[in-house]
Amino acid sequence: MNPVPTTCPVCHEKLTVRKLQCRNCDTSIEGHFELGLLGNLNPDQLIFIETFIRCEGKLNRVEKVLGMSYPTLRARLTEIIRTMDSQVDPERELVSDEERHRILDDLANGRISSAEAARFLEGESSLTEA
């Protein structure tokens, strides 16, 4: 099965899902469905995220699995976060680049959990408050 395209090949706008269908019983549901924050990531970004999750958010393990340097991994992760941030409510206050780097460093060094990092990156609280 092919991956779901997320952008229009003609105008490059974001695509929405209009129909869901069960392969087992052939039930169909029609409407307008969003793919969520991960829906706009490209295939390489999705592979990175899958690997990141399997490695429990430990960039040193991701380094070994993907054979990439730590700075390259940080750049990829920052790119993915920015892609996801562009889909979030623009009124919502997000963390600064400096704070994001501190959070990712703390995550990579095991000072915070991936759940804490996610919460910090979403701007729900900051490392200075923790």
Secondary structure, DSSP 8 states (H G I E B T S, - for coil): ------B-TTT--B--EEEEE-TTT--EEEEEE---GGGG--HHHHHHHHHHHHTTT-HHHHHHHHT--HHHHHHHHHHHHHHHHTTS-TTS----HHHHHHHHHHHHTTSS-HHHHHHHHTTSS-TTT-
